Amino acid sequence: MGASEISDFRIYFFLVALVGSNAISHIRGTMQKKQYCPGTISGSFLLLPLLLISYTYFLIINKVDILSAIVCFCFGVFIGFYVAGVDIRKQDSHQPKNAA
């Protein structure tokens, strides 16, 4: 397996982790706000299974080493949650506060 192919799998792992964390942030937003958050359905039924199946399959057939998979997963999740967190905080700051 060439260096280019290993690099391609690392990029793929990073991107899958990124969209998987985005799916988790939509699910978390739905649960926290107790209202539908767009992307929850597709995240639950498409993106999370893609994450789990991709990591499991490519690690089993040794297309990438475990350390690279962990690093790509951590970067993808961190960036996914950071971007989603910024978006959620921005939306919350534009909504009027309810007076008690």
C-alpha positions as CSV (number, residue, x, y, z in Angstrom):
1,M,0.0,0.0,0.0
2,G,1.5,3.3,-1.1
3,A,1.8,6.5,1.0
4,S,-0.8,8.2,-1.2
5,E,-3.4,5.5,-0.5
6,I,-2.7,5.7,3.3
7,S,-3.1,9.4,3.2
8,D,-6.4,9.1,1.3
9,F,-7.8,6.8,4.0
10,R,-6.7,9.2,6.7
11,I,-8.5,12.0,4.9
12,Y,-11.6,9.8,4.6
13,F,-11.5,8.9,8.3
14,F,-11.2,12.5,9.2
15,L,-14.2,13.5,7.0
16,V,-16.3,10.6,8.3
17,A,-15.6,11.6,11.9
18,L,-16.5,15.2,11.0
19,V,-19.9,14.3,9.6
20,G,-20.5,11.8,12.4
21,S,-19.8,14.4,15.1
22,N,-22.2,16.7,13.2
23,A,-24.9,14.1,13.4
24,I,-24.3,13.7,17.1
25,S,-24.5,17.5,17.6
26,H,-27.9,17.5,15.8
27,I,-29.2,14.7,18.0
28,R,-27.9,16.5,21.1
29,G,-29.5,19.7,20.0
30,T,-32.9,17.9,19.5
31,M,-32.6,16.4,23.0
32,Q,-31.5,19.6,24.7
33,K,-34.0,21.9,23.1
34,K,-36.8,19.4,23.0
35,Q,-37.7,20.4,19.4
36,Y,-36.7,19.0,16.0
37,C,-33.3,20.0,14.8
38,P,-32.8,19.6,11.0
39,G,-30.4,16.9,10.2
40,T,-31.4,14.6,13.1
41,I,-33.0,12.0,10.9
42,S,-30.2,11.9,8.3
43,G,-27.6,12.0,11.0
44,S,-29.1,9.1,12.9
45,F,-29.8,6.8,10.0
46,L,-27.1,7.7,7.5
47,L,-24.1,9.5,9.0
48,L,-23.6,7.6,12.3
49,P,-23.8,4.1,10.6
50,L,-21.4,5.4,7.9
51,L,-19.0,6.3,10.7
52,L,-19.3,3.0,12.5
53,I,-19.2,0.8,9.4
54,S,-16.3,2.7,7.8
55,Y,-14.0,2.6,10.9
56,T,-14.8,-1.0,11.6
57,Y,-14.4,-2.2,8.1
58,F,-11.2,-0.3,7.2
59,L,-9.5,-1.2,10.5
60,I,-10.4,-4.9,10.1
61,I,-8.9,-5.1,6.6
62,N,-5.8,-3.0,7.8
63,K,-6.1,-0.2,5.3
64,V,-5.0,2.2,8.0
65,D,-3.3,1.8,11.4
66,I,-5.1,2.2,14.7
67,L,-3.1,5.3,15.7
68,S,-4.0,7.2,12.5
69,A,-7.6,6.2,12.9
70,I,-7.7,7.5,16.5
71,V,-6.0,10.8,15.5
72,C,-8.3,11.4,12.6
73,F,-11.3,10.6,14.7
74,C,-10.2,13.0,17.4
75,F,-9.6,15.8,15.0
76,G,-12.8,15.2,13.1
77,V,-14.9,15.1,16.3
78,F,-13.2,18.2,17.8
79,I,-13.7,20.3,14.7
80,G,-17.3,18.9,14.2
81,F,-18.3,19.8,17.8
82,Y,-16.5,23.1,17.8
83,V,-18.2,24.3,14.6
84,A,-21.6,23.0,15.7
85,G,-21.1,24.5,19.2
86,V,-20.4,27.9,17.6
87,D,-23.5,27.6,15.4
88,I,-25.7,26.7,18.4
89,R,-24.3,29.5,20.6
90,K,-24.9,32.0,17.7
91,Q,-28.5,30.9,17.2
92,D,-29.1,31.1,21.0
93,S,-27.8,34.6,21.2
94,H,-30.2,35.8,18.5
95,Q,-33.3,34.4,20.2
96,P,-35.1,36.8,22.6
97,K,-34.9,35.9,26.3
98,N,-38.1,34.9,28.0
99,A,-39.0,37.2,30.9
100,A,-39.9,35.2,34.0
